[in-house]
Amino acid sequence: MPANLDQLVEDLAQPLLVGWDDEWLAIERRRWDQMRPYALESLAQHFLADGRYLAAQQAALAATAVDPYRETAHRIAIEVHAAEGNVASAIKRYEDYCRRLQRELSVSPSPRMTQLIQDLTTAWPAEHDDAGRGFVG
């Protein structure tokens, strides 16, 4: 992998040769736009595994900007929130994605995505049973 992965995320977030109208470029742009989400998701997973949550989130969000319906990128963004302990943010992202899919495509997320959220919401209350105890109001 290149030494400057953050710069690679920035580069992959950009469309190909904006402002150029050459006919041959249309095919190359489609290829670029199909490849970018895979590369960005791979970087996001790499950053997540390294505990670089901000970089992971930036790469995942760049992938969702390229293809807003691509579940893999949204799932990684949710996993980043979960890894940081931001369960509410993970659930919010999931709900926003569900609404978009329903509104624009009349479909629901995959069972894998739904299971991820179910696992988070099932585990979260158990981990926080003592929350609020000892609170002085």
C-alpha positions in Angstrom: 0.0 0.0 0.0 1.2 3.5 -0.7 2.8 5.4 2.2 0.2 8.2 2.2 -3.2 6.3 2.5 -5.0 9.5 3.5 -4.0 11.1 0.2 -5.1 7.9 -1.6 -8.6 8.3 -0.1 -8.7 11.9 -1.3 -7.7 10.9 -4.8 -10.2 8.1 -5.0 -13.0 10.4 -3.8 -12.5 12.5 -6.9 -14.3 12.0 -10.3 -12.1 11.3 -13.3 -10.9 14.3 -15.3 -13.7 16.7 -14.5 -14.4 19.2 -17.3 -13.1 17.0 -20.1 -15.7 16.1 -22.7 -13.7 13.6 -24.8 -15.9 10.7 -26.0 -13.4 8.0 -25.0 -13.5 9.3 -21.4 -17.1 8.2 -20.8 -16.1 4.5 -20.6 -13.1 5.3 -18.5 -15.3 7.3 -16.1 -17.7 4.4 -15.7 -14.8 2.1 -14.9 -13.4 4.6 -12.5 -16.7 5.0 -10.7 -17.2 1.2 -10.5 -13.7 0.7 -9.1 -13.6 3.5 -6.6 -16.1 2.1 -4.0 -14.2 -1.2 -3.8 -10.9 0.6 -3.3 -12.4 3.1 -0.7 -14.1 0.2 1.2 -10.8 -1.7 1.3 -9.0 1.3 2.7 -11.8 1.9 5.2 -11.5 -1.7 6.4 -7.7 -1.3 6.6 -8.0 1.8 8.7 -10.7 0.3 10.9 -8.5 -2.8 11.6 -5.6 -0.3 12.5 -7.9 1.6 14.9 -7.8 4.7 12.7 -11.5 5.5 13.0 -11.5 9.0 11.5 -9.7 7.8 8.4 -11.9 4.7 8.2 -15.0 6.8 8.4 -13.7 9.3 5.8 -13.0 6.4 3.4 -16.4 4.8 4.0 -18.2 8.1 3.5 -16.3 8.8 0.3 -17.5 5.4 -0.9 -21.1 6.2 -0.1 -20.8 9.5 -1.9 -19.7 7.6 -5.1 -22.5 5.1 -4.7 -25.1 6.1 -2.2 -27.0 2.8 -2.4 -24.0 0.5 -1.9 -24.6 -1.3 1.3 -21.1 -2.4 1.9 -19.8 1.2 2.4 -22.7 2.0 4.7 -22.1 -1.1 6.7 -18.4 -0.2 7.2 -19.4 3.3 8.4 -21.7 1.6 10.9 -19.0 -0.7 12.0 -16.7 2.3 12.6 -19.3 3.9 14.8 -19.7 0.6 16.7 -15.9 0.2 17.1 -15.8 3.7 18.7 -18.7 2.7 21.0 -21.0 5.2 19.3 -24.0 2.8 19.1 -26.6 5.6 18.7 -24.7 7.0 15.7 -24.5 3.5 14.2 -28.2 3.1 14.6 -28.9 6.5 13.2 -26.8 5.8 10.1 -28.7 2.5 9.6 -32.1 4.2 9.9 -31.1 7.0 7.5 -29.9 4.3 5.0 -33.2 2.3 5.5 -35.3 5.4 4.8 -33.3 6.3 1.7 -33.6 2.7 0.3 -37.3 2.6 1.0 -38.0 6.1 -0.3 -36.0 5.9 -3.5 -35.9 2.1 -4.4 -38.7 0.5 -2.3 -36.3 -2.0 -0.9 -34.8 -2.9 2.5 -31.3 -3.5 3.6 -29.9 -7.0 3.4 -30.3 -9.5 6.3 -26.6 -9.1 7.0 -27.0 -5.4 7.6 -30.1 -5.9 9.7 -28.2 -8.6 11.8 -25.4 -6.1 12.4 -27.8 -3.6 13.9 -29.6 -6.3 15.9 -26.3 -7.5 17.3 -25.4 -4.0 18.3 -28.7 -3.2 20.0 -28.8 -6.6 21.8 -25.3 -6.2 23.1 -25.5 -2.5 24.0 -28.0 -2.5 26.8 -26.2 -5.5 28.5 -23.0 -3.6 28.4 -24.5 -0.5 29.9 -26.8 -1.9 32.6 -25.0 0.2 35.2 -25.4 3.4 33.2 -27.1 6.0 35.3 -26.3 4.3 38.6 -24.4 6.6 40.9 -25.8 9.6 39.1 -26.3 12.5 41.4 -29.2 14.6 40.1 
